[in-house]
């Protein structure tokens, strides 16, 4: 509502690769998926190096990557709401982003 009162521009987007690619903090092994089994080595397992959809640790891995990335580019993490990040530029411009799982909204005066 504050964005509408201030006349801020609002954009939203879905992050399609949200749970993918984050480096994992622990060793995780999976059975070889159907269609990708190595002939003659079907009993072997695969070690995951990065998060994938469906992995229990994927959401936490995504959150750690998001938090580090947002802070690196100058956003401050809200203490009152885990999914809100605020960037205040020296010239007075403000960008606020709200992130919930893999959906996000951006608004600001610039």
N, CA, C and O atoms as a MOPAC input file, in Angstrom:
PM7 MOZYME 1SCF
protein

 N      0.81800 1    -1.18200 1     0.00000 1
 C      0.00000 1     0.00000 1     0.00000 1
 C      0.87100 1     1.25800 1     0.00000 1
 O      0.54800 1     2.23700 1    -0.67200 1
 N      1.97000 1     1.23300 1     0.75000 1
 C      2.86200 1     2.39000 1     0.78700 1
 C      3.44000 1     2.66500 1    -0.60100 1
 O      3.64400 1     3.82200 1    -0.96900 1
 N      3.70200 1     1.61900 1    -1.36300 1
 C      4.24900 1     1.79200 1    -2.71400 1
 C      3.26500 1     2.55300 1    -3.59100 1
 O      3.67100 1     3.42200 1    -4.36200 1
 N      1.98800 1     2.24200 1    -3.48400 1
 C      0.97400 1     2.93800 1    -4.27400 1
 C      0.86100 1     4.39700 1    -3.84700 1
 O      0.74500 1     5.28000 1    -4.69600 1
 N      0.89300 1     4.65900 1    -2.55100 1
 C      0.80400 1     6.03300 1    -2.05100 1
 C      1.99900 1     6.87000 1    -2.48300 1
 O      1.86300 1     8.06400 1    -2.74800 1
 N      3.16400 1     6.24600 1    -2.55300 1
 C      4.38400 1     6.94900 1    -2.95100 1
 C      4.55600 1     7.01100 1    -4.46400 1
 O      5.43000 1     7.72700 1    -4.95300 1
 N      3.73900 1     6.27300 1    -5.21300 1
 C      3.85500 1     6.24300 1    -6.66900 1
 C      5.04200 1     5.43400 1    -7.15300 1
 O      5.56300 1     5.69400 1    -8.23800 1
 N      5.47900 1     4.45900 1    -6.37200 1
 C      6.62400 1     3.63700 1    -6.72900 1
 C      6.26000 1     2.63700 1    -7.82600 1
 O      5.11700 1     2.19600 1    -7.93700 1
 N      7.24700 1     2.30100 1    -8.61500 1
 C      7.10400 1     1.26200 1    -9.63700 1
 C      7.23900 1    -0.10400 1    -8.95600 1
 O      8.10800 1    -0.28600 1    -8.10300 1
 N      6.38700 1    -1.06300 1    -9.32800 1
 C      6.42100 1    -2.39900 1    -8.73200 1
 C      6.59000 1    -3.44200 1    -9.83300 1
 O      5.90100 1    -3.39500 1   -10.85100 1
 N      7.49900 1    -4.37200 1    -9.62700 1
 C      7.71600 1    -5.50500 1   -10.53800 1
 C      7.74700 1    -6.77700 1    -9.70700 1
 O      8.16600 1    -6.75700 1    -8.55000 1
 N      7.30800 1    -7.87500 1   -10.28900 1
 C      7.42400 1    -9.16900 1    -9.61500 1
 C      7.98400 1   -10.18200 1   -10.60400 1
 O      7.83400 1   -10.04300 1   -11.81800 1
 N      8.63100 1   -11.19800 1   -10.05700 1
 C      9.16600 1   -12.24600 1   -10.92300 1
 C      9.25400 1   -13.54900 1   -10.16200 1
 O      9.29100 1   -13.57600 1    -8.93200 1
 N      9.28700 1   -14.61600 1   -10.91600 1
 C      9.44100 1   -15.96000 1   -10.37300 1
 C     10.86300 1   -16.40400 1   -10.66700 1
 O     11.33200 1   -16.28700 1   -11.79900 1
 N     11.54300 1   -16.90600 1    -9.66200 1
 C     12.93100 1   -17.32600 1    -9.81700 1
 C     12.94200 1   -18.82000 1   -10.14300 1
 O     12.82500 1   -19.65500 1    -9.24500 1
 N     13.08000 1   -19.15300 1   -11.41400 1
 C     12.94300 1   -20.53900 1   -11.86200 1
 C     14.05400 1   -21.45400 1   -11.36800 1
 O     13.82900 1   -22.64900 1   -11.18200 1
 N     15.22000 1   -20.92600 1   -11.15900 1
 C     16.34000 1   -21.77400 1   -10.73700 1
 C     16.65400 1   -21.59100 1    -9.25400 1
 O     17.79400 1   -21.78000 1    -8.82900 1
 N     15.64900 1   -21.22700 1    -8.47300 1
 C     15.86000 1   -20.88400 1    -7.06800 1
 C     16.60500 1   -21.95700 1    -6.29200 1
 O     17.55900 1   -21.64100 1    -5.58000 1
 N     16.20400 1   -23.20100 1    -6.40700 1
 C     16.78900 1   -24.24200 1    -5.56900 1
 C     17.94300 1   -24.96800 1    -6.24400 1
 O     18.44600 1   -25.95900 1    -5.71400 1
 N     18.36200 1   -24.49300 1    -7.39400 1
 C     19.42700 1   -25.17400 1    -8.13100 1
 C     20.77400 1   -24.50600 1    -7.93400 1
 O     20.86400 1   -23.31000 1    -7.65400 1
 N     21.78300 1   -25.27800 1    -8.08100 1
 C     23.15600 1   -24.82100 1    -8.24700 1
 C     23.89300 1   -24.41000 1    -6.97900 1
 O     25.11500 1   -24.27200 1    -7.02900 1
 N     23.23100 1   -24.20800 1    -5.85700 1
 C     23.93300 1   -23.78700 1    -4.63600 1
 C     24.84000 1   -24.90400 1    -4.16500 1
 O     24.42300 1   -26.06000 1    -4.09200 1
 N     26.07600 1   -24.56400 1    -3.84700 1
 C     27.03200 1   -25.52300 1    -3.30400 1
 C     26.48900 1   -26.06900 1    -1.98800 1
 O     26.00200 1   -25.30600 1    -1.15300 1
 N     26.56800 1   -27.37800 1    -1.79900 1
 C     26.06800 1   -27.99600 1    -0.56900 1
 C     27.13300 1   -27.96800 1     0.51800 1
 O     28.32800 1   -28.04000 1     0.23100 1
 N     26.68900 1   -27.86200 1     1.77100 1
 C     27.60600 1   -27.80800 1     2.90700 1
 C     27.98900 1   -29.18900 1     3.41700 1
 O     28.96100 1   -29.32400 1     4.16000 1
 N     27.23600 1   -30.22500 1     3.02600 1
 C     27.53400 1   -31.57600 1     3.49400 1
 C     27.53800 1   -32.54100 1     2.31100 1
 O     27.11700 1   -32.19300 1     1.20800 1
 N     28.01800 1   -33.75300 1     2.55800 1
 C     28.04200 1   -34.76400 1     1.50300 1
 C     26.68400 1   -35.45100 1     1.42900 1
 O     26.15700 1   -35.92900 1     2.43400 1
 N     26.12300 1   -35.49200 1     0.21300 1
 C     24.83200 1   -36.13600 1    -0.01100 1
 C     24.97800 1   -37.05500 1    -1.22200 1
 O     25.51800 1   -36.66400 1    -2.25700 1
 N     24.48300 1   -38.28300 1    -1.06800 1
 C     24.56200 1   -39.27300 1    -2.14200 1
 C     23.15800 1   -39.69500 1    -2.54400 1
 O     22.26200 1   -39.78000 1    -1.70400 1
 N     22.96900 1   -39.96200 1    -3.84700 1
 C     21.67600 1   -40.43800 1    -4.35000 1
 C     21.90300 1   -41.65200 1    -5.23200 1
 O     22.99400 1   -41.87300 1    -5.75800 1
 N     20.83400 1   -42.43800 1    -5.38000 1
 C     20.88600 1   -43.55100 1    -6.33400 1
 C     20.89600 1   -42.96100 1    -7.74200 1
 O     20.41700 1   -41.84900 1    -7.96900 1
 N     21.44400 1   -43.71800 1    -8.67000 1
 C     21.46800 1   -43.25000 1   -10.05200 1
 C     20.03300 1   -43.16600 1   -10.58000 1
 O     19.29100 1   -44.14300 1   -10.48100 1
 N     19.62600 1   -42.02000 1   -11.13800 1
 C     18.26500 1   -41.88400 1   -11.65600 1
 C     18.03100 1   -42.76800 1   -12.87900 1
 O     18.95600 1   -43.06100 1   -13.63700 1
 N     16.76600 1   -43.19100 1   -13.05800 1
 C     16.40200 1   -43.97500 1   -14.24600 1
 C     16.78200 1   -43.18100 1   -15.49800 1
 O     16.56500 1   -41.97100 1   -15.56300 1
 N     17.33300 1   -43.85200 1   -16.46200 1
 C     17.74600 1   -43.21100 1   -17.70800 1
 C     19.16700 1   -42.66900 1   -17.66600 1
 O     19.72300 1   -42.29700 1   -18.69900 1
 N     19.75400 1   -42.62400 1   -16.47500 1
 C     21.10900 1   -42.11000 1   -16.32700 1
 C     22.04100 1   -43.12000 1   -15.66500 1
 O     23.16100 1   -42.78900 1   -15.27900 1
 N     21.56300 1   -44.35300 1   -15.54000 1
 C     22.38300 1   -45.38300 1   -14.89600 1
 C     23.56100 1   -45.74300 1   -15.79200 1
 O     23.42500 1   -45.84900 1   -17.01000 1
 N     24.70200 1   -45.92700 1   -15.17200 1
 C     25.91700 1   -46.27800 1   -15.89200 1
 C     25.94100 1   -47.79300 1   -16.05800 1
 O     25.93500 1   -48.53200 1   -15.07300 1
 N     25.97000 1   -48.25300 1   -17.31600 1
 C     25.92800 1   -49.68400 1   -17.61000 1
 C     27.09200 1   -50.40700 1   -16.93200 1
 O     28.25200 1   -50.02100 1   -17.08300 1
 N     26.76800 1   -51.44700 1   -16.19300 1
 C     27.76900 1   -52.23500 1   -15.48700 1
 C     28.12500 1   -51.67900 1   -14.10800 1
 O     28.86900 1   -52.30700 1   -13.35500 1
 N     27.58800 1   -50.49400 1   -13.77800 1
 C     27.87900 1   -49.87600 1   -12.47400 1
 C     26.58000 1   -49.40700 1   -11.80700 1
 O     26.55900 1   -48.39400 1   -11.10700 1
 N     25.50800 1   -50.15700 1   -12.03300 1
 C     24.19100 1   -49.77000 1   -11.52400 1
 C     24.13000 1   -49.70900 1    -9.99200 1
 O     23.28600 1   -49.00200 1    -9.44200 1
 N     24.99600 1   -50.42500 1    -9.30800 1
 C     24.97800 1   -50.46200 1    -7.84700 1
 C     25.62700 1   -49.22300 1    -7.22700 1
 O     25.46700 1   -48.98700 1    -6.03000 1
 N     26.34300 1   -48.43900 1    -8.00400 1
 C     27.03000 1   -47.26600 1    -7.48100 1
 C     26.04500 1   -46.11100 1    -7.25900 1
 O     24.98100 1   -46.05600 1    -7.87600 1
 N     26.42200 1   -45.19600 1    -6.36900 1
 C     25.61300 1   -44.01200 1    -6.09000 1
 C     26.34100 1   -42.77300 1    -6.60000 1
 O     27.53100 1   -42.82700 1    -6.90900 1
 N     25.62900 1   -41.67500 1    -6.68600 1
 C     26.20600 1   -40.41300 1    -7.15000 1
 C     26.28800 1   -39.43200 1    -5.99300 1
 O     25.37500 1   -39.35900 1    -5.17000 1
 N     27.36900 1   -38.68600 1    -5.92700 1
 C     27.49800 1   -37.64300 1    -4.91300 1
 C     27.04100 1   -36.32700 1    -5.51200 1
 O     27.50000 1   -35.91900 1    -6.57900 1
 N     26.11500 1   -35.65700 1    -4.80000 1
 C     25.65500 1   -34.34700 1    -5.25200 1
 C     26.64600 1   -33.28500 1    -4.81300 1
 O     27.07400 1   -33.26100 1    -3.65900 1
 N     27.00100 1   -32.42300 1    -5.72200 1
 C     27.88000 1   -31.30000 1    -5.38700 1
 C     27.06800 1   -30.01800 1    -5.21300 1
 O     27.50000 1   -29.08300 1    -4.54000 1
 N     25.88600 1   -29.98800 1    -5.82900 1
 C     25.03000 1   -28.80100 1    -5.77400 1
 C     23.59300 1   -29.21400 1    -5.49000 1
 O     23.19900 1   -30.35700 1    -5.72500 1
 N     22.81400 1   -28.25800 1    -4.97800 1
 C     21.41900 1   -28.52100 1    -4.62200 1
 C     20.57400 1   -28.77700 1    -5.86900 1
 O     20.84800 1   -28.23600 1    -6.94000 1
 N     19.54500 1   -29.60700 1    -5.71100 1
 C     18.57900 1   -29.88100 1    -6.76500 1
 C     17.17200 1   -29.80700 1    -6.16100 1
 O     17.01000 1   -29.91300 1    -4.94600 1
 N     16.16100 1   -29.62600 1    -7.01100 1
 C     14.78100 1   -29.61900 1    -6.54400 1
 C     14.46000 1   -30.94600 1    -5.87200 1
 O     14.90700 1   -32.00400 1    -6.31500 1
 N     13.68500 1   -30.87900 1    -4.80300 1
 C     13.27400 1   -32.07900 1    -4.10200 1
 C     14.20500 1   -32.47000 1    -2.98400 1
 O     13.85500 1   -33.31100 1    -2.15700 1
 N     15.37800 1   -31.88400 1    -2.93800 1
 C     16.33700 1   -32.17600 1    -1.88900 1
 C     15.93100 1   -31.41600 1    -0.62500 1
 O     15.63900 1   -30.22200 1    -0.68800 1
 N     15.91000 1   -32.09600 1     0.51300 1
 C     15.49000 1   -31.45600 1     1.76700 1
 C     16.33600 1   -30.22700 1     2.08400 1
 O     15.81800 1   -29.24900 1     2.62300 1
 N     17.60700 1   -30.25800 1     1.76300 1
 C     18.51600 1   -29.16500 1     2.08200 1
 C     18.45800 1   -28.02800 1     1.06200 1
 O     19.09900 1   -26.99700 1     1.26600 1
 N     17.70900 1   -28.18800 1    -0.02500 1
 C     17.70800 1   -27.20200 1    -1.10600 1
 C     17.21900 1   -25.83400 1    -0.65700 1
 O     17.80400 1   -24.82000 1    -1.03700 1
 N     16.16100 1   -25.78200 1     0.14200 1
 C     15.61200 1   -24.49700 1     0.57200 1
 C     16.62200 1   -23.72400 1     1.42700 1
 O     16.79800 1   -22.52000 1     1.24500 1
 N     17.27500 1   -24.41000 1     2.34800 1
 C     18.27200 1   -23.73900 1     3.18900 1
 C     19.47600 1   -23.30200 1     2.35900 1
 O     20.00600 1   -22.21000 1     2.56400 1
 N     19.90400 1   -24.13700 1     1.43700 1
 C     21.02800 1   -23.77900 1     0.57000 1
 C     20.67600 1   -22.54300 1    -0.25600 1
 O     21.50200 1   -21.64400 1    -0.40700 1
 N     19.45100 1   -22.49400 1    -0.79300 1
 C     18.96900 1   -21.33900 1    -1.56800 1
 C     18.95900 1   -20.09800 1    -0.69500 1
 O     19.40600 1   -19.03600 1    -1.12900 1
 N     18.45900 1   -20.21200 1     0.52600 1
 C     18.38700 1   -19.05700 1     1.41600 1
 C     19.77600 1   -18.51100 1     1.73400 1
 O     19.97400 1   -17.29600 1     1.72400 1
 N     20.73000 1   -19.37900 1     2.01300 1
 C     22.09200 1   -18.93600 1     2.30700 1
 C     22.70000 1   -18.20200 1     1.12100 1
 O     23.35700 1   -17.17400 1     1.29000 1
 N     22.48100 1   -18.72900 1    -0.07100 1
 C     23.01200 1   -18.09900 1    -1.28700 1
 C     22.34100 1   -16.74200 1    -1.52600 1
 O     23.01300 1   -15.76600 1    -1.85900 1
 N     21.02200 1   -16.68200 1    -1.35500 1
 C     20.28500 1   -15.42900 1    -1.53900 1
 C     20.76900 1   -14.37000 1    -0.56000 1
 O     21.06900 1   -13.24500 1    -0.96100 1
 N     20.84700 1   -14.71800 1     0.71400 1
 C     21.27100 1   -13.76900 1     1.73700 1
 C     22.66100 1   -13.22400 1     1.44700 1
 O     22.88300 1   -12.01600 1     1.53200 1
 N     23.59800 1   -14.10300 1     1.10600 1
 C     24.96800 1   -13.66800 1     0.79300 1
 C     24.99400 1   -12.76300 1    -0.43900 1
 O     25.69200 1   -11.74900 1    -0.45300 1
 N     24.23500 1   -13.12800 1    -1.47000 1
 C     24.22300 1   -12.34900 1    -2.71100 1
 C     23.60500 1   -10.96700 1    -2.50700 1
 O     24.13800 1    -9.96900 1    -2.99300 1
 N     22.49000 1   -10.91000 1    -1.79500 1
 C     21.81200 1    -9.62900 1    -1.57600 1
 C     22.69500 1    -8.68000 1    -0.75200 1
 O     22.78500 1    -7.49000 1    -1.05300 1
 N     23.33000 1    -9.20700 1     0.26900 1
 C     24.21900 1    -8.37100 1     1.08800 1
 C     25.42700 1    -7.90500 1     0.27700 1
 O     25.89300 1    -6.77800 1     0.44500 1
 N     25.92800 1    -8.76200 1    -0.59000 1
 C     27.09300 1    -8.43000 1    -1.41200 1
 C     26.81200 1    -7.25700 1    -2.35900 1
 O     27.70000 1    -6.44900 1    -2.62900 1
 N     25.57700 1    -7.16600 1    -2.86000 1
 C     25.25300 1    -6.08000 1    -3.79600 1
 C     24.66100 1    -4.85300 1    -3.09700 1
 O     24.19100 1    -3.92600 1    -3.75600 1
 N     24.68600 1    -4.85200 1    -1.75800 1
 C     24.33900 1    -3.63800 1    -1.02800 1
 C     22.97600 1    -3.59000 1    -0.36500 1
 O     22.59900 1    -2.54800 1     0.17100 1
 N     22.22500 1    -4.67900 1    -0.38400 1
 C     20.92800 1    -4.70100 1     0.29300 1
 C     21.12300 1    -5.00600 1     1.77200 1
 O     22.02100 1    -5.75800 1     2.14800 1
 N     20.27500 1    -4.41400 1     2.60200 1
 C     20.25500 1    -4.72500 1     4.02600 1
 C     19.08900 1    -5.65800 1     4.28800 1
 O     18.00300 1    -5.47500 1     3.73900 1
 N     19.31400 1    -6.65000 1     5.12100 1
 C     18.28800 1    -7.62900 1     5.46300 1
 C     17.41600 1    -7.06400 1     6.58000 1
 O     17.93900 1    -6.61600 1     7.60000 1
 N     16.11500 1    -7.07800 1     6.40700 1
 C     15.19100 1    -6.58200 1     7.42300 1
 C     15.23100 1    -7.46800 1     8.66400 1
 O     15.22800 1    -8.69400 1     8.55700 1
 N     15.26800 1    -6.85300 1     9.82400 1
 C     15.25600 1    -7.60500 1    11.07600 1
 C     13.84100 1    -8.04700 1    11.44300 1
 O     13.67200 1    -8.99500 1    12.20900 1
 N     12.82400 1    -7.37300 1    10.90500 1
 C     11.44800 1    -7.69500 1    11.27100 1
 C     10.79500 1    -8.72700 1    10.36000 1
 O      9.82600 1    -9.37100 1    10.76200 1
 N     11.30300 1    -8.89900 1     9.14600 1
 C     10.73200 1    -9.86000 1     8.21300 1
 C     11.86500 1   -10.48400 1     7.40400 1
 O     12.59600 1    -9.78100 1     6.70500 1
 N     12.00700 1   -11.78900 1     7.50000 1
 C     13.13700 1   -12.48700 1     6.87100 1
 C     13.18800 1   -12.31900 1     5.35900 1
 O     14.27300 1   -12.38400 1     4.78100 1
 N     12.05700 1   -12.10700 1     4.70300 1
 C     12.03100 1   -12.04900 1     3.25000 1
 C     12.15000 1   -10.66300 1     2.65300 1
 O     11.96200 1   -10.50100 1     1.44700 1
 N     12.45600 1    -9.65900 1     3.45800 1
 C     12.53100 1    -8.28900 1     2.93900 1
 C     13.97800 1    -7.79300 1     2.97400 1
 O     14.68700 1    -7.94300 1     3.96900 1
 N     14.38700 1    -7.19900 1     1.85400 1
 C     15.70700 1    -6.60400 1     1.72500 1
 C     15.53500 1    -5.16800 1     1.22200 1
 O     14.69000 1    -4.90200 1     0.36800 1
 N     16.33900 1    -4.24800 1     1.75400 1
 C     16.21200 1    -2.82600 1     1.41500 1
 C     17.57400 1    -2.29700 1     0.98200 1
 O     18.59600 1    -2.55200 1     1.61900 1
 N     17.55500 1    -1.54900 1    -0.12400 1
 C     18.77700 1    -0.88700 1    -0.59500 1
 C     18.51600 1     0.61200 1    -0.61600 1
 O     17.61200 1     1.08700 1    -1.30400 1
 N     19.30900 1     1.34500 1     0.13800 1
 C     19.19900 1     2.80600 1     0.18100 1
 C     20.46600 1     3.39700 1    -0.41700 1
 O     21.56600 1     3.20400 1     0.09900 1
 N     20.29100 1     4.11500 1    -1.50800 1
 C     21.43900 1     4.74200 1    -2.17300 1
 C     21.73900 1     6.08500 1    -1.52300 1
 O     20.88200 1     6.66600 1    -0.85700 1
 N     22.94700 1     6.57200 1    -1.71400 1
 C     23.36500 1     7.85200 1    -1.14000 1
 C     22.54300 1     9.02100 1    -1.67600 1
 O     22.37200 1    10.03100 1    -0.99400 1
 N     22.03400 1     8.87700 1    -2.89900 1
 C     21.25300 1     9.96300 1    -3.50000 1
 C     19.78300 1     9.93700 1    -3.07600 1
 O     18.99000 1    10.73900 1    -3.57000 1
 N     19.40700 1     9.02800 1    -2.17100 1
 C     18.03300 1     8.97400 1    -1.67300 1
 C     17.15500 1     7.93200 1    -2.34500 1
 O     16.02600 1     7.70200 1    -1.91100 1
 N     17.66300 1     7.29400 1    -3.40900 1
 C     16.87900 1     6.24400 1    -4.06900 1
 C     16.75000 1     5.04000 1    -3.14700 1
 O     17.68100 1     4.69700 1    -2.41700 1
 N     15.57200 1     4.39900 1    -3.19000 1
 C     15.29600 1     3.22600 1    -2.36400 1
 C     14.74200 1     2.11500 1    -3.24200 1
 O     13.89200 1     2.35300 1    -4.10000 1
 N     15.23300 1     0.89600 1    -3.01900 1
 C     14.68100 1    -0.29900 1    -3.64900 1
 C     14.38200 1    -1.28700 1    -2.53000 1
 O     15.24000 1    -1.58300 1    -1.69900 1
 N     13.15200 1    -1.79000 1    -2.52300 1
 C     12.73500 1    -2.78000 1    -1.53500 1
 C     12.36500 1    -4.04500 1    -2.29700 1
 O     11.63000 1    -3.98600 1    -3.28300 1
 N     12.86800 1    -5.18300 1    -1.84500 1
 C     12.49500 1    -6.45100 1    -2.46400 1
 C     11.93500 1    -7.38400 1    -1.40100 1
 O     12.43900 1    -7.46100 1    -0.28100 1
 N     10.88200 1    -8.08800 1    -1.78600 1
 C     10.26200 1    -9.08200 1    -0.92000 1
 C     10.43600 1   -10.42900 1    -1.59600 1
 O     10.05300 1   -10.59100 1    -2.75500 1
 N     11.00400 1   -11.39000 1    -0.89900 1
 C     11.25000 1   -12.69700 1    -1.49500 1
 C     10.59600 1   -13.76000 1    -0.63000 1
 O     10.83200 1   -13.83800 1     0.57500 1
 N      9.77000 1   -14.57800 1    -1.27000 1
 C      9.09900 1   -15.67500 1    -0.58600 1
 C      9.29600 1   -16.93300 1    -1.41700 1
 O      8.73900 1   -17.04900 1    -2.50900 1
 N     10.06600 1   -17.85300 1    -0.92300 1
 C     10.44400 1   -19.09100 1    -1.59500 1
 C     11.06900 1   -18.74500 1    -2.93900 1
 O     12.23300 1   -18.34700 1    -2.97500 1
 N     10.33700 1   -18.88200 1    -4.05400 1
 C     10.91900 1   -18.56200 1    -5.35900 1
 C     10.16200 1   -17.45300 1    -6.07500 1
 O     10.30200 1   -17.29000 1    -7.28700 1
 N      9.36200 1   -16.69000 1    -5.33600 1
 C      8.66500 1   -15.53100 1    -5.89000 1
 C      9.25700 1   -14.27100 1    -5.27000 1
 O      9.64700 1   -14.26200 1    -4.10300 1
 N      9.31900 1   -13.21000 1    -6.06600 1
 C      9.87600 1   -11.98200 1    -5.53100 1
 C      9.16200 1   -10.77900 1    -6.11600 1
 O      8.62200 1   -10.82600 1    -7.22100 1
 N      9.17500 1    -9.70900 1    -5.35300 1
 C      8.62100 1    -8.44500 1    -5.79900 1
 C      9.62700 1    -7.34900 1    -5.51100 1
 O     10.27600 1    -7.35400 1    -4.46500 1
 N      9.75700 1    -6.40900 1    -6.43500 1
 C     10.66400 1    -5.28900 1    -6.28900 1
 C      9.88100 1    -4.00600 1    -6.42100 1
 O      9.00200 1    -3.89300 1    -7.27600 1
 N     10.19300 1    -3.03500 1    -5.58000 1
 C      9.55900 1    -1.73000 1    -5.69400 1
 C     10.55100 1    -0.67000 1    -5.25600 1
 O     11.48500 1    -0.94300 1    -4.50200 1
 N     10.33700 1     0.52700 1    -5.73300 1
 C     11.22600 1     1.60500 1    -5.33300 1
 C     10.87300 1     2.91000 1    -6.00300 1
 O      9.98500 1     2.98000 1    -6.85200 1
 N     11.59000 1     3.94300 1    -5.59900 1
 C     11.32200 1     5.26500 1    -6.13100 1
 C     12.18500 1     5.58900 1    -7.34200 1
 O     12.13800 1     6.71400 1    -7.84100 1
 N     12.95200 1     4.65300 1    -7.81600 1
 C     13.83000 1     4.90800 1    -8.97500 1
 C     13.63600 1     3.82600 1   -10.02900 1
 O     14.28200 1     3.86100 1   -11.07600 1

